[in-house]
Amino acid sequence: MSSCVLFAQKEAAHWFFGQGCGLNFLDTHTVTDANGISVAGVPKNESSPLNTNEGCFSLSDKDGNIIVFSDGMRVYNKNKQLIASGLNGHTSSAQSGILIPYPETPGKYFIISNRQSNTNSGGLFYSIFDSAGNGSVTNINTPITQSNVSSSRLYENVTSVKHANGNDFWLLNRTAGYFFAWHITKTGFPSSPTVTTIPGTASTTGVGSQGYMKMSPDGKMVCHTSIDGPNGEVMFADFNNQTGGISNIKLRNWQFGGNDWQNRFYSLEFSPQGKNLFLSFLNTPLYVIPTNQIATGTPQLVAGASQVGTVQTGPDGRIYGIQSSNSPTKLLAIIPNPDDDISQLKVHIFNNYLSGGAIWGLPTFVASFFSLEGDKSFCMKTSKDFTVFTSGNIGGTTVAYTQWNWGDGSAEEKVMGSGQQIKSHTYKRSGKFTITVSAHSNTDGLLGSPQTMEVKVASCIMPVNHNISVVY
């Protein structure tokens, strides 16, 4: 995953989680929070057949239409109909699974299922979802293997990100003293993953690693929380999306409020531009630390977020949270400015908002689903919008602007700032063109590798009769 990536929001347009909870980010309204402040753009509730305590995942198409969602055990199609059950997830697995596109196979996806650590019969498994028609699931519970620890000990945490080649994907898991990365190609899963040993870890091989794993927005850092490590354990490492290895590993033991597993960090999320890292206990409250201070700093309580637990970035760039608890709750929290300085962070609490009950889990997405390409084929002489998302900080340097090259000989365009940027362009002739977007600083020039996307522009000639044609 490169530092400057094309961005599509609608793949995460629908969230289904907890016991009957659903949020629709395409259908929003203005809601008054607990302090009487009107907040626009709040996703409306949506019905959901899910009934789970923790892990869940969903996927919509590029237009925001739901395709499939699951809790790692049951799979539902676009009509919210149950199409498969008996998958090896678990209602109490932190990240009970994830949906990963099948490389170079449009319409097909790997459904990863992940057991709960106390079952002693865990492991990672894949099934294959085909979105054609009303959807179908095959190859149910195919084991994903490795040899360093018993495959039955692969528990609870999982994430995925695109390979450096732009076509394949990585599936990531951390179990005790090992970090595993499976390179998924058009031929499927490899016989064994890339393995990195985590030095000095307080965990042991036989202990499950309960907690969330996430990638930073630029795809260069992986973070994992574990409530199993003594005094709590949070692992940070640099991730190489070419080799699947990790380096510069940091292990921090943060525990506040007593030596109890419920006071160890469980949920985490990076802010959209990577400036801050949010962490919460298995229940509540919510903490935050600047990502450039994770090696030496201490997380701080987020003011106004004493009721907030599990958090997840929404497709609108805001962070959403639930009141994680042993029993279902209806609270929804929104942090509208997650990349601001800690003292400036705002938190909106909406009590009794959710239509169902949330416990600990919000949907898990492939990191690059927040950086997918848009339409690649369209007609000439038609204005098209293109959206880019850049991390605000790349390699420790602030992004000052992006440079857009449309590949058709027209003038390059410079857009100041970072984050989400939308540009329109009209191609005046047909053909194949490569859009190149690069991120720059004011002093150091080019930051990271440019992102490219090839588009096919058609003349769109419409036959009228054998003698006449109209070009539009």
C-alpha positions as CSV (number, residue, x, y, z in Angstrom):
1,M,0.0,0.0,0.0
2,S,1.6,3.3,-1.0
3,S,1.6,6.5,0.9
4,C,-0.8,8.2,-1.5
5,V,-3.8,6.1,-2.4
6,L,-7.0,6.4,-4.4
7,F,-9.9,6.5,-2.0
8,A,-13.4,5.0,-2.2
9,Q,-15.7,5.5,0.7
10,K,-18.8,3.4,-0.2
11,E,-17.3,-0.1,0.4
12,A,-17.9,0.6,4.1
13,A,-21.3,2.3,3.7
14,H,-23.2,-0.3,5.8
15,W,-22.2,-1.5,9.2
16,F,-23.9,-4.5,10.9
17,F,-22.8,-5.4,14.4
18,G,-23.9,-6.5,17.9
19,Q,-27.4,-7.7,18.5
20,G,-29.5,-6.2,15.7
21,C,-27.4,-3.1,15.2
22,G,-26.9,-1.5,11.8
23,L,-25.7,1.9,10.5
24,N,-26.3,3.3,7.0
25,F,-23.7,5.9,6.1
26,L,-25.6,6.7,2.8
27,D,-28.7,7.8,4.7
28,T,-27.9,10.4,7.4
29,H,-29.6,13.0,9.4
30,T,-29.0,15.7,12.0
31,V,-29.2,14.5,15.6
32,T,-28.9,16.4,18.9
33,D,-26.2,14.9,21.2
34,A,-26.3,14.5,25.0
35,N,-25.1,18.1,25.5
36,G,-27.7,19.6,23.2
37,I,-25.4,20.1,20.2
38,S,-26.8,19.5,16.7
39,V,-24.6,17.1,14.7
40,A,-25.2,16.7,11.0
41,G,-24.4,13.6,8.9
42,V,-25.2,11.0,11.6
43,P,-25.8,7.6,9.9
44,K,-29.4,6.3,10.4
45,N,-30.1,3.0,12.0
46,E,-30.6,0.0,9.8
47,S,-32.1,-3.4,10.7
48,S,-29.7,-6.3,11.1
49,P,-30.2,-10.0,11.6
50,L,-26.8,-10.3,13.4
51,N,-26.6,-11.4,17.0
52,T,-23.0,-11.5,18.2
53,N,-20.9,-10.1,21.0
54,E,-17.7,-9.1,19.2
55,G,-16.3,-9.6,15.8
56,C,-18.2,-8.8,12.6
57,F,-17.5,-7.6,9.0
58,S,-19.4,-6.3,6.0
59,L,-18.8,-5.1,2.5
60,S,-20.7,-2.9,0.0
61,D,-20.0,-2.3,-3.6
62,K,-18.6,0.9,-5.1
63,D,-22.0,2.5,-5.2
64,G,-22.7,1.7,-1.5
65,N,-25.0,-1.3,-2.0
66,I,-24.5,-4.0,0.6
67,I,-23.0,-7.2,-0.9
68,V,-22.4,-9.4,2.1
69,F,-21.9,-9.3,5.9
70,S,-21.1,-11.9,8.6
71,D,-20.1,-12.5,12.2
72,G,-17.6,-15.2,11.2
73,M,-20.2,-17.9,11.8
74,R,-23.2,-17.0,9.6
75,V,-23.1,-15.2,6.2
76,Y,-25.9,-12.9,5.0
77,N,-26.4,-11.7,1.4
78,K,-27.4,-8.3,-0.1
79,N,-31.1,-9.1,0.8
80,K,-30.1,-9.8,4.4
81,Q,-30.9,-13.5,3.9
82,L,-28.8,-16.2,5.6
83,I,-26.9,-18.1,2.9
84,A,-24.3,-20.0,5.0
85,S,-23.8,-21.1,8.6
86,G,-21.4,-23.2,10.5
87,L,-18.3,-21.1,9.7
88,N,-15.6,-21.4,12.4
89,G,-15.9,-17.9,13.9
90,H,-17.1,-17.2,17.4
91,T,-19.5,-14.8,19.0
92,S,-16.7,-13.9,21.5
93,S,-13.8,-13.5,19.1
94,A,-12.5,-10.0,19.0
95,Q,-12.1,-10.0,15.2
96,S,-14.0,-13.1,14.2
97,G,-13.1,-12.6,10.6
98,I,-12.7,-10.3,7.6
99,L,-13.6,-10.2,3.9
100,I,-10.7,-10.1,1.4
101,P,-11.1,-9.7,-2.3
102,Y,-10.0,-12.8,-4.3
103,P,-7.1,-11.3,-6.4
104,E,-7.9,-11.0,-10.1
105,T,-11.3,-12.7,-9.6
106,P,-14.0,-10.0,-9.7
107,G,-17.1,-10.7,-7.6
108,K,-15.4,-13.3,-5.3
109,Y,-14.0,-12.9,-1.8
110,F,-12.3,-14.9,0.9
111,I,-14.3,-15.0,4.1
112,I,-11.8,-15.4,6.9
113,S,-13.2,-17.0,10.1
114,N,-11.3,-16.8,13.5
115,R,-12.1,-18.7,16.6
116,Q,-12.3,-17.5,20.2
117,S,-9.2,-18.2,22.3
118,N,-10.8,-20.2,25.1
119,T,-12.2,-22.9,22.8
120,N,-8.8,-24.7,22.5
121,S,-9.9,-25.6,19.0
122,G,-9.2,-22.3,17.3
123,G,-7.4,-21.5,14.1
124,L,-7.9,-19.4,11.0
125,F,-10.1,-20.7,8.2
126,Y,-11.3,-19.4,4.8
127,S,-14.5,-19.9,2.8
128,I,-15.2,-18.4,-0.6
129,F,-18.1,-16.0,-1.2
130,D,-19.3,-15.4,-4.8
131,S,-21.5,-12.3,-5.1
132,A,-23.2,-13.5,-8.3
133,G,-27.0,-13.6,-8.0
134,N,-28.1,-13.8,-4.4
135,G,-24.6,-14.9,-3.4
136,S,-23.2,-18.3,-2.4
137,V,-20.5,-19.7,-0.1
138,T,-18.2,-22.6,-1.0
139,N,-15.0,-24.2,0.4
140,I,-16.4,-23.7,3.9
141,N,-13.8,-23.8,6.7
142,T,-10.7,-24.5,4.7
143,P,-7.8,-24.4,7.2
144,I,-5.1,-21.7,6.8
145,T,-1.9,-23.4,7.9
146,Q,1.5,-22.5,9.4
147,S,4.1,-24.5,11.3
148,N,5.5,-22.3,14.2
149,V,2.7,-22.9,16.6
150,S,-0.3,-25.2,16.5
151,S,-2.8,-23.9,14.0
152,S,-5.5,-24.3,16.6
153,R,-3.7,-21.5,18.5
154,L,-4.3,-18.8,15.9
155,Y,-6.9,-16.7,17.6
156,E,-9.0,-13.5,17.7
157,N,-7.0,-10.8,15.8
158,V,-6.8,-10.4,12.1
159,T,-6.3,-7.6,9.5
160,S,-5.5,-7.3,5.8
161,V,-3.9,-4.9,3.5
162,K,-2.9,-4.8,-0.2
163,H,0.4,-6.2,-1.4
164,A,2.9,-3.8,-2.8
165,N,2.2,-5.1,-6.3
166,G,-1.3,-3.5,-6.1
167,N,-3.1,-6.8,-7.0
168,D,-2.6,-9.2,-4.1
169,F,-3.4,-9.0,-0.5
170,W,-1.8,-9.8,2.9
171,L,-3.7,-11.6,5.7
172,L,-2.1,-10.8,9.1
173,N,-2.3,-12.4,12.5
174,R,-0.3,-12.1,15.7
175,T,-0.2,-15.1,18.0
176,A,1.9,-14.8,21.1
177,G,5.6,-14.4,20.0
178,Y,4.9,-14.7,16.3
179,F,3.6,-12.4,13.6
180,F,2.2,-14.2,10.5
181,A,1.5,-12.8,7.1
182,W,-0.1,-14.8,4.3
183,H,0.4,-13.6,0.7
184,I,-2.9,-14.1,-1.1
185,T,-2.6,-14.3,-4.9
186,K,-4.9,-15.3,-7.7
187,T,-4.0,-18.9,-6.9
188,G,-5.2,-18.6,-3.3
189,F,-3.3,-19.0,-0.1
190,P,0.3,-20.1,0.2
191,S,1.3,-23.3,2.0
192,S,3.0,-21.3,4.7
193,P,3.1,-17.6,5.7
194,T,5.9,-15.1,6.2
195,V,6.8,-15.4,9.9
196,T,8.5,-12.8,12.2
197,T,9.5,-13.7,15.7
198,I,8.6,-10.9,18.2
199,P,11.6,-10.6,20.6
200,G,11.1,-10.1,24.3
201,T,7.4,-10.6,24.2
202,A,5.8,-11.2,27.6
203,S,3.3,-13.5,26.0
204,T,3.8,-17.2,25.6
205,T,3.1,-19.5,22.7
206,G,0.2,-21.3,24.3
207,V,-1.6,-18.1,25.2
208,G,-4.2,-16.6,22.9
209,S,-3.7,-13.0,21.8
210,Q,-7.1,-11.5,22.4
211,G,-7.5,-8.0,21.1
212,Y,-7.6,-5.9,17.9
213,M,-5.1,-5.6,15.1
214,K,-5.1,-2.5,12.8
215,M,-3.0,-1.0,10.1
216,S,-2.0,2.7,10.0
217,P,-3.6,4.7,7.1
218,D,-0.3,4.7,5.1
219,G,-0.1,0.9,5.5
220,K,3.4,1.2,7.1
221,M,2.6,0.4,10.7
222,V,0.7,-2.5,12.3
223,C,-0.6,-2.3,15.9
224,H,-2.0,-5.1,18.1
225,T,-3.5,-5.0,21.5
226,S,-3.5,-8.1,23.8
227,I,-5.3,-8.4,27.0
228,D,-3.4,-11.7,27.6
229,G,0.0,-10.2,28.1
230,P,0.9,-9.5,31.7
231,N,0.0,-5.9,32.6
232,G,-1.5,-5.6,29.1
233,E,0.6,-5.5,26.0
234,V,0.4,-3.3,22.9
235,M,2.7,-4.1,20.0
236,F,3.7,-1.6,17.3
237,A,5.9,-2.5,14.3
238,D,6.8,-1.3,10.8
239,F,5.2,-3.5,8.1
240,N,6.7,-4.3,4.8
241,N,4.0,-4.9,2.2
242,Q,6.5,-6.3,-0.2
243,T,7.8,-9.1,2.0
244,G,5.2,-9.4,4.7
245,G,7.8,-9.0,7.4
246,I,7.7,-6.5,10.4
247,S,10.6,-4.6,11.9
248,N,11.3,-1.9,14.5
249,I,9.1,-3.8,16.9
250,K,8.0,-1.9,20.1
251,L,6.2,-3.6,23.0
252,R,4.5,-1.3,25.6
253,N,2.7,-2.5,28.7
254,W,0.0,0.0,29.6
255,Q,-2.5,-0.7,32.3
256,F,-4.4,1.8,34.3
257,G,-6.8,1.2,37.2
258,G,-5.7,-2.2,38.6
259,N,-4.1,-5.5,37.6
260,D,-7.2,-6.9,35.9
261,W,-7.7,-8.1,32.3
262,Q,-10.6,-5.7,31.9
263,N,-8.1,-2.8,32.5
264,R,-5.9,-3.9,29.5
265,F,-6.2,-2.3,26.1
266,Y,-8.4,-4.3,23.7
267,S,-9.7,-2.0,20.9
268,L,-7.6,0.4,18.8
269,E,-8.0,2.7,15.8
270,F,-5.7,5.1,14.0
271,S,-7.0,8.5,13.1
272,P,-7.7,8.9,9.3
273,Q,-4.4,10.8,8.7
274,G,-2.4,8.7,11.2
275,K,-1.7,11.5,13.7
276,N,-3.3,9.8,16.7
277,L,-3.9,6.3,18.0
278,F,-7.0,5.6,20.0
279,L,-7.1,2.8,22.5
280,S,-9.8,1.5,24.8
281,F,-10.0,-1.2,27.5
282,L,-12.2,-4.2,27.0
283,N,-15.0,-2.1,28.3
284,T,-14.3,1.6,28.8
285,P,-12.9,4.4,28.7
286,L,-11.2,5.7,25.6
287,Y,-7.5,6.8,25.5
288,V,-5.4,8.5,22.8
289,I,-1.7,9.0,22.1
290,P,0.0,10.8,19.2
291,T,1.5,8.1,17.0
292,N,4.9,9.8,17.1
293,Q,5.0,9.3,20.8
294,I,4.1,5.6,21.0
295,A,7.6,4.5,21.9
296,T,8.0,6.7,24.9
297,G,4.7,8.5,25.6
298,T,1.7,7.6,27.7
299,P,-1.9,7.4,26.5
300,Q,-4.2,10.1,27.8
301,L,-7.9,9.9,28.5
302,V,-10.1,11.4,25.8
303,A,-12.2,14.1,27.5
304,G,-15.9,13.3,27.3
305,A,-15.3,9.7,26.3
306,S,-15.5,7.9,29.6
307,Q,-18.4,5.8,28.2
308,V,-16.7,5.0,24.9
309,G,-15.1,1.6,24.2
310,T,-14.6,0.0,20.8
311,V,-13.9,2.5,18.0
312,Q,-13.7,2.4,14.2
313,T,-13.2,4.9,11.5
314,G,-16.2,5.6,9.4
315,P,-16.3,6.2,5.7
316,D,-16.9,9.9,6.4
317,G,-13.5,10.3,8.1
318,R,-15.0,10.5,11.6
319,I,-14.4,7.9,14.4
320,Y,-17.4,6.1,15.7
321,G,-17.6,4.3,19.1
322,I,-19.9,2.2,21.1
323,Q,-20.2,1.8,24.9
324,S,-18.4,-1.6,25.2
325,S,-19.9,-3.5,28.1
326,N,-20.8,-7.0,29.3
327,S,-24.4,-6.3,28.4
328,P,-25.9,-4.7,25.3
329,T,-26.0,-0.9,25.1
330,K,-27.5,1.6,22.7
331,L,-24.9,4.4,23.0
332,L,-23.2,5.8,19.9
333,A,-20.2,8.1,20.0
334,I,-18.7,10.3,17.3
335,I,-15.3,12.0,17.2
336,P,-15.6,14.5,14.3
337,N,-12.0,15.7,14.4
338,P,-9.8,12.6,15.2
339,D,-6.6,14.1,13.7
340,D,-6.6,17.3,15.8
341,D,-4.4,17.9,18.8
342,I,-5.6,15.9,21.8
343,S,-6.7,19.0,23.7
344,Q,-9.0,19.9,20.7
345,L,-10.7,16.6,20.3
346,K,-14.5,16.7,20.4
347,V,-16.8,13.8,21.4
348,H,-20.5,13.7,20.7
349,I,-22.5,11.2,22.8
350,F,-25.9,9.9,21.6
351,N,-27.5,8.0,24.4
352,N,-30.1,5.3,23.5
353,Y,-29.4,5.8,19.8
354,L,-28.8,2.3,18.4
355,S,-31.7,0.3,17.2
356,G,-30.2,-2.9,18.7
357,G,-27.6,-3.6,21.4
358,A,-23.8,-3.3,21.0
359,I,-21.4,-5.1,23.2
360,W,-17.7,-5.1,22.2
361,G,-17.4,-5.4,18.4
362,L,-17.6,-3.1,15.4
363,P,-16.9,-4.2,11.8
364,T,-13.5,-5.1,10.6
365,F,-12.4,-3.9,7.1
366,V,-9.4,-4.6,4.8
367,A,-7.2,-1.5,5.3
368,S,-7.1,-0.8,1.6
369,F,-10.9,-0.7,1.4
370,F,-10.5,2.8,2.5
371,S,-8.1,3.3,-0.5
372,L,-9.8,1.4,-3.4
373,E,-9.8,2.7,-6.9
374,G,-13.0,4.2,-8.4
375,D,-14.4,3.7,-11.9
376,K,-11.8,2.8,-14.5
377,S,-13.9,2.9,-17.6
378,F,-16.2,5.7,-18.9
379,C,-17.0,8.0,-21.9
380,M,-14.9,10.8,-23.2
381,K,-16.2,14.4,-22.9
382,T,-17.8,13.6,-19.6
383,S,-16.7,15.2,-16.4
384,K,-15.6,12.6,-13.9
385,D,-14.7,13.0,-10.2
386,F,-11.6,11.4,-8.8
387,T,-10.9,11.2,-5.1
388,V,-7.5,10.8,-3.4
389,F,-6.6,10.3,0.2
390,T,-3.2,11.1,1.6
391,S,-1.9,10.5,5.1
392,G,-1.1,13.9,6.7
393,N,2.3,12.7,7.7
394,I,4.5,10.4,5.6
395,G,7.8,9.1,7.1
396,G,7.7,11.9,9.7
397,T,7.2,14.7,7.2
398,T,4.1,16.7,6.8
399,V,2.3,16.5,3.4
400,A,1.9,20.0,2.0
401,Y,0.2,19.2,-1.3
402,T,-0.6,16.6,-3.9
403,Q,0.3,16.8,-7.6
404,W,-2.1,15.4,-10.2
405,N,-1.1,14.2,-13.6
406,W,-4.0,13.1,-15.8
407,G,-1.8,11.3,-18.4
408,D,-3.5,13.0,-21.4
409,G,-1.1,15.9,-21.9
410,S,-3.2,18.4,-20.0
411,A,-1.6,20.6,-17.4
412,E,-0.7,19.1,-14.0
413,E,-2.8,20.3,-11.1
414,K,-1.6,21.1,-7.6
415,V,-3.9,20.7,-4.6
416,M,-2.8,22.1,-1.2
417,G,-3.2,20.1,1.9
418,S,-3.7,16.4,2.6
419,G,-6.6,14.1,3.6
420,Q,-9.5,13.6,1.3
421,Q,-9.3,15.6,-2.0
422,I,-11.7,15.5,-4.9
423,K,-10.8,16.6,-8.4
424,S,-12.9,16.6,-11.6
425,H,-11.4,16.0,-15.1
426,T,-12.8,15.6,-18.6
427,Y,-10.9,13.5,-21.1
428,K,-11.4,14.9,-24.6
429,R,-10.3,11.9,-26.5
430,S,-10.6,8.1,-26.1
431,G,-7.8,5.8,-25.1
432,K,-6.0,4.4,-22.1
433,F,-4.5,7.0,-19.7
434,T,-2.6,6.7,-16.4
435,I,-3.5,9.1,-13.6
436,T,-0.6,9.7,-11.3
437,V,-1.0,11.4,-7.9
438,S,2.1,12.2,-5.8
439,A,2.4,13.7,-2.3
440,H,4.9,16.4,-1.6
441,S,6.3,18.5,1.3
442,N,7.3,22.1,1.1
443,T,10.9,21.3,1.9
444,D,11.7,17.7,1.0
445,G,9.9,17.3,-2.3
446,L,8.3,13.9,-3.2
447,L,7.1,11.8,-0.3
448,G,6.8,8.1,-0.7
449,S,5.8,6.5,-4.0
450,P,3.2,8.1,-6.4
451,Q,-0.1,6.3,-6.8
452,T,-1.2,5.4,-10.3
453,M,-4.5,4.3,-11.8
454,E,-5.1,3.4,-15.5
455,V,-8.4,4.5,-16.9
456,K,-10.0,3.4,-20.2
457,V,-11.9,6.3,-21.9
458,A,-14.3,5.2,-24.7
459,S,-15.6,7.3,-27.5
460,C,-19.1,6.0,-26.8
461,I,-20.4,5.9,-30.4
462,M,-24.0,4.9,-30.5
463,P,-25.2,3.3,-33.8
464,V,-28.4,4.8,-35.2
465,N,-28.6,2.9,-38.5
466,H,-26.3,1.4,-41.0
467,N,-25.4,4.9,-42.4
468,I,-25.4,7.2,-39.5
469,S,-23.8,7.3,-36.1
470,V,-23.9,9.9,-33.4
471,V,-21.0,10.7,-31.1
472,Y,-21.9,12.0,-27.7
